[in-house]
Amino acid sequence: MQPDGRSALAHAAHHVVPTACFDDLAAGRGGPETVRFLWSTEYSRRLLLLRALLDTAAATPGALGPLPPVDAAWDILTAAQQRAPRAFGELLLHPQIGTWLGHGLRRLRHTAWGDGPLWTDLGHLHAVCAVAALRAGLPLRTTVPLRDGTAMFPALGLARLPGRPRWGTAEVAVEAGRLRVDPHGAGVGPPEPPGGPDGDAPGWQGLRSLRAGPAERPVTVWLDDIDPYRDLSEPLPPQRLGKDELARWQERFGLAVDLLGASDPGMAAAMAEGLRTVAEVRSAHTWTVASASSGDAFGGLLSSLPPDPVSFAVTLVHEFQHTKLGALLHLLTLERDGGAERHYAPWRNDPRPLSGLLQGAYAFLGITDFWCRYLDHVPPAARQEAEFEFALRRRQTQEAVQTLRADPGLTAHGRRFLRGMAARLPAWWSDPRVRPDVAALAELAATDHRTGWRLRHLAPAPDDVRALARAFTAGAAADGPIAASAVVPDPVAPWSQARNGLIRQRLAVPDAGDWPVPSAADRALVAGDPDASDAYARLLAGDPEDADAWTGLVLALAERPLLQRPELPRAVHRELRLTGTAADPRDVARWLAAGPAV
């Protein structure tokens, strides 16, 4: 590690996951003590990543371009850690530094390419050094890279130097408790109090924060709209939020934290310990919140602005679940799988690998728990929607957990983890607070999605399809056996989600969003009209490959065999068309449902 005998950053510790922490996490929980344990393990991981980046950069000719060498960074980081270990640790654990470390290592290993010369990414190391020196009270003069005339100082702010080339450099001076960029020129940097560390100044945009919660347990997070490493992969340009947008973020965040504190104090306390940054992204649709998180950025999440405090709380829970599981996966292997996209995830339109299904199931374990607890606090006007969300999420989570438990790719730790997840399910299914009519709508929504997924991504064996088409033409029964369908992902398959919007409108959800316009057939199905199958048959007469119409037809016929293998009717109908045999889609579907093959 240090062949030249230099003093080293403190060694990463060897960690053993306490049984209580593992069991709490497996149940979808994990209080402040568990989160603090995860922070300690992530600190060790960050030290290892930092050492790996420094070593690899030192061994890569020209990696830092016109910037100071690795030795200079190593010396100041070591001094800062020794002088102010807590401040150094907090800086190194800043989520965006984790993202930067991961991105920098991927660039060095040629698995990521970036948008500029290598040194513009690796040179961010010197901005980290400047903030470390500032926090430790150490003097420093260094040089940092500029990206479109800007330089980001993590957990502090963004310096702007107009008129500079797209890829350039700037001098930085840290002395007397102040940081100045281009000290002999523009001299920009954070303002003195009362502006505070998150205030703006000429040529400087401070990293702003969101504050919420009671005084005895406040929640303060950075609202990041400027750090280039706030995204999951490639660097982003700054996109400063306006005052009105910032006010909306603050208001909804505060209300969401209050809501979590009232309905689930344990989760709120854990989140206060574990959440550090929220990075703003945009959503393509008003009915969805775009959110994400990364295993590189423990304590951070990305999100579009949720439309209300409840959806904000759900988003926080969702991504915090990913954060906790990601940290655990840095310590233990829960699955070994080739990564093939072969599993149905009830909340996704695309097939998922085992690892992705595990992450999603764990997130929805937390989301289901949220809705269960929120039912005791929901206002009367929102009661139906809350019951629906709880019923739908428990159905989705149960299906995913069952799929995971049956997969041979789980390790011994993974099987134990899934037992903990599965143990949460029975209490949710025995919960009497969901009314039957609402439960029926949730079941319709879940079945609709599963049916549509199978139609789009599963392909029956061609020999079986041809044999069934011949039997239909001959007037024989649909005989078997029929092989399991193969997963053939179709990443561009259209999916309107119009019926989902209709279901939510029936629940009288206020501002249900700009859902696609439903067809008359969709309206008939959701209303329980027995003629819905006829309406879907008319749609299929115009477009016999319409996956939405085939999904609706299978749902309208409501035959259990069809719901188990909904991809078969369309495949057989397609084969009949290819052989010149005209057939009503309803007749094909009913024939398959009546035979022993399905």
Secondary structure, DSSP 8 states (H G I E B T S, - for coil): --TT--------------HHHHHHHHTT---HHHHHHHHHHHHHHHHHHHHHHHHHHHTSTTTTTTS--HHHHHHHHHHHHHH-HHHHHHHHT-HHHHHHHHHHHHHHTTS---SS-HHHHHTHHHHHHHHHHHHHT--EEEEEEEETTEEEETTTEEEE-TT--SEEEEEEEEETTEEEESTTTT-B----TTS-TT--BTTEEE-EEEEES-TTS-EEEEEESS-TT-SSSS--------HHHHHHHHHHHHHHHHHHHHH-HHHHHHHHHH--EEEE---S-TTS--EE--TTSTTEEEE---SSHHHHHHHHHHHHHHHHHHHHHTT---B-------B--TT-SS-B-HHHHHHHHHHHHHHHHHHHHHTTT--GGGHHHHHHHHHHHHHHHHHHHHHHHT-TTB-HHHHHHHHHHHTTHHHHHT-TTS-HHHHHHHHHHHHHHHHHHHHHHEE--HHHHHHHHHHHHHT----------EE---TT-----HHHHHHHHHTT-TT--------HHHHHHHHT-TTHHHHHHHHHHH-TT-HHHHHHHHHHHT-HHHHHSTHHHHHHHHHHHHTT----HHHHHHHHHHSS--
